[in-house]
Amino acid sequence: QVQLVESGGGLVQPGGSLRLSCAASGSIFRINTMGWYRQAPGKERELVANMGSGGRTIYADSVKGRFTISRENPQNTDLQMNSLKPEDTAVYYCNLVSYDRNYWGQGTQVTVSS
């Protein structure tokens, strides 16, 4: 059983920064990608950023230049979020793809508001 545990969400003012962390545990024999999605109220879940096993990264256009994904070890991923905007407000979910299976964390709320 694979589990993903997120931390680091919260309330921040516009222009501020937050760092999200995700740790995976369980029987993981291969990780294709690990990354972050978000879902705002009334909207579909969308990709924010992910990183493949070879270090290739993908970012949503809306966060390029502001967010940075990193993986210090294969079963952890962090998302550094700078210059946050109110439109970044959402529940952020950690995602891990192993072979053809998707695993999700429980989500962490990020609220950007003055």
C-alpha positions as CSV (number, residue, x, y, z in Angstrom):
1,Q,0.0,0.0,0.0
2,V,1.4,3.3,-1.1
3,Q,0.8,6.4,1.1
4,L,1.6,10.0,0.3
5,V,1.7,12.5,3.1
6,E,1.7,16.3,2.4
7,S,2.7,19.2,4.6
8,G,3.3,22.9,4.4
9,G,0.0,24.4,3.3
10,G,-1.5,27.5,5.0
11,L,-2.5,31.1,4.6
12,V,-0.2,33.6,3.0
13,Q,-0.5,37.1,1.7
14,P,-0.1,37.9,-2.0
15,G,3.5,38.0,-3.0
16,G,4.5,35.6,-0.2
17,S,6.0,32.2,-0.3
18,L,5.2,28.7,0.9
19,R,6.9,25.4,0.6
20,L,5.0,22.1,0.3
21,S,6.5,18.7,1.0
22,C,5.4,15.2,0.2
23,A,6.7,11.9,1.5
24,A,5.9,8.6,0.0
25,S,5.9,5.3,1.9
26,G,5.0,1.7,1.2
27,S,5.9,-0.8,-1.5
28,I,7.1,1.3,-4.4
29,F,9.2,-0.5,-6.9
30,R,9.2,2.1,-9.6
31,I,8.3,5.8,-9.7
32,N,7.6,7.2,-13.1
33,T,6.7,10.7,-12.0
34,M,6.1,12.5,-8.7
35,G,4.5,15.9,-8.5
36,W,1.7,18.3,-7.6
37,Y,-1.8,19.0,-8.7
38,R,-4.3,21.5,-7.4
39,Q,-8.0,22.0,-7.4
40,A,-9.8,25.3,-6.7
41,P,-13.5,25.5,-5.8
42,G,-15.7,24.9,-8.8
43,K,-12.7,23.9,-11.0
44,E,-11.1,20.7,-12.2
45,R,-8.0,19.3,-10.8
46,E,-5.0,20.6,-12.8
47,L,-1.3,19.8,-13.0
48,V,1.0,22.2,-11.3
49,A,4.4,20.6,-11.7
50,N,5.9,17.1,-11.8
51,M,9.3,15.5,-12.2
52,G,10.3,12.3,-13.8
53,S,12.9,9.8,-12.6
54,G,15.4,11.4,-15.0
55,G,14.9,14.8,-13.6
56,R,12.7,16.1,-16.4
57,T,10.2,18.7,-15.1
58,I,6.9,20.0,-16.4
59,Y,5.2,23.1,-15.1
60,A,1.8,24.7,-15.7
61,D,2.2,27.9,-17.7
62,S,0.5,29.8,-14.8
63,V,3.3,28.9,-12.3
64,K,6.4,29.0,-14.5
65,G,9.1,31.2,-13.0
66,R,7.3,31.3,-9.6
67,F,7.2,27.6,-8.5
68,T,10.0,25.1,-8.3
69,I,9.7,21.4,-7.9
70,S,12.5,19.4,-6.4
71,R,13.2,15.8,-5.3
72,E,16.1,15.3,-2.9
73,N,15.4,11.6,-2.8
74,P,13.3,9.4,-5.0
75,Q,10.3,9.2,-2.6
76,N,10.1,12.8,-1.6
77,T,9.1,15.9,-3.5
78,D,8.9,19.6,-2.5
79,L,7.2,22.5,-4.2
80,Q,8.6,25.9,-3.5
81,M,6.0,28.5,-4.3
82,N,7.1,32.2,-4.6
83,S,5.3,35.3,-5.6
84,L,2.0,33.7,-4.7
85,K,-1.2,35.2,-6.1
86,P,-4.9,34.9,-5.0
87,E,-5.5,32.7,-8.0
88,D,-3.1,30.1,-6.6
89,T,-5.6,29.4,-3.8
90,A,-6.5,25.7,-4.0
91,V,-6.2,22.4,-2.4
92,Y,-2.8,21.0,-3.5
93,Y,-2.4,17.2,-3.9
94,C,0.8,15.2,-4.1
95,N,0.7,12.7,-7.0
96,L,2.9,9.6,-7.7
97,V,2.7,7.6,-10.8
98,S,4.1,4.0,-10.6
99,Y,3.8,2.0,-13.8
100,D,0.1,2.7,-14.8
101,R,-1.2,3.5,-11.3
102,N,-1.8,7.0,-9.8
103,Y,-1.5,7.6,-6.1
104,W,-2.8,10.7,-4.3
105,G,-2.2,12.4,-1.0
106,Q,-5.0,13.7,1.1
107,G,-4.4,17.3,0.0
108,T,-3.3,20.5,1.7
109,Q,-5.0,23.8,1.6
110,V,-3.1,26.9,0.3
111,T,-4.9,30.2,0.7
112,V,-3.5,33.4,-0.7
113,S,-5.3,36.4,0.7
114,S,-4.7,39.7,2.3
